[in-house]
Amino acid sequence: MLSMYGRFQATLNSKPLPGFRTTKVQALLIYLAAEPTTPHRRETLMSLLWPRMPERSARQNLRQSLYNLRRSIPDLPLQLPGSETPGLIEMETAVPLLLTNRQTIQLNPQANVQSDVMQFEQLTNAVQTHDHLDIFHCHDCRQKLEKAIALYKGNFLADIYLDDSNTFEEWAEIKRQSYRRRVLDALETLTTIAIRQASYVEARAYAEKQLEIDDLRESAYRQLMQVLALNGQRSAALTLYETCRRLLFEELAMAPSTRTTERYQQIQGGDLTVATQST
């Protein structure tokens, strides 16, 4: 199991794997696991991990990293094809971690390699493609979103940094921002569901989690203001608006949007209801 949200961890049979020989071995495994669907050209991986090295040296480093990776992670149980249940495996059949040839390298799709990133994507993609009339009344989608946000322990690769590879860092930052947007969208949906069900403790927790991740997210401020007001905490809701206004000015030299100001005015005038738009 590879955990890439927050602090990176790698476990095998529920036990931590010994430390990888170098950070580049670790980074190679991370990249292959986070981009598992296609083979990667060796030249691409060389440019990603050793961009400043001569080609011959980078190629040798890649070979050595592959050797160390194979030594660190032995053959794995076979992932049964066609299963809708991630991790359904055949214990008696072992397959190699990697598929390699002279041109390309890929994580073996038949190997039972699980990661929090892969599980998060499977859950959120299932919600996006599910045929429901209204996501806010879909019990299955709500459960999937709850499982997805539970996987998100922090920013993607929060403790991994390659100071000699801007290319790797740029790739990681793109992934980091993408996962932040997706988890924030999931939390926003769950907040709306909880508000509509008058589950204000739950709604508050979801809205506050959004602000932990992004303290300038106006839609989260609007949701939390609504939750507080509907739960009888009108003064706290009005104070929250002032916090939002101050942070936006200090960080972005901006004023709150019209929608946020209107939400403040609704609360101030006592006009807010459960039917008020939740974002």
C-alpha positions, 0 to 999 in steps of 0.5 A: 500500500502506498500512501501519498497524501500527507506523509509518504508511506509504503507498506507490504503486508501491513508492515512498513517497507525498509527505507529506499536506497535513495530518494530517486528510487522512492520518487520513481516508484511514486511516479509510476504508481501515480501514473499507472495507465501507460508505459513511460519512455526511459528518456522521459523518466531520465529527464524527470529524475535526473534532468541535469545529468548527461544522458549516459549517467542518467541512464545508468542511474535509472537502471540502478534505481530499477534494480533497487526497486525490484530488490525492495519490493518482491513479486506481488499477488496477482490482481484479478482482472475484471473485478470491480473490487480493488485489491481482489487478488490471487494469492498463489500467483505472483507477478513482478512489480514492473513491466520493462523493455528497452524503451519503456517502464510501467507499473505492472497492471496485474500486480496488486499495488494499492494506493490512496491516490488510486482509491481516491480517483476510483471513488470520485470518478465513480461519483462523476459517472454515476447515473443519478437524478440528483447527487444530493439525494444519492446515498451511494455517492455520498458514501463514496465521497465520505470514503474519498475524503477520509483518504485525504490526509494532507497535500499530495507528497507533502514531505517529498522534495527533489531539489535537483529536479524542477521537472518532478516538482512541477509534475507533483505540484500539478497533481497536488493542486488537482487533488486539492480541487477534487477533495474541496469539491467533494467536501462542498457537496457533502456540506450541502447534503448535510445542510439540506438534512439539517445535520449541522454538526456534520455540515460544520465539520465538512465546511471547516475542513474545506477552510483547513485546506484553503482558508481563502475559499469563499464558497466554504465561508458561505456554507459555514456562515449558513450552518452557523446561522441555521444552528442558532449561532448568528453572531458567530456567522457574522463574525466569520464574514468579517474574518473572510473579508479581512483575509481576502483583503490581506492575502489578495487585496480583494473584497468578498464577492457579491454572493458572500456579501448577500449571504452576510446581509441575509443572516444580518436581516434574519432572512436565511433559510434551509432553502437558501442556496448552500454555496 
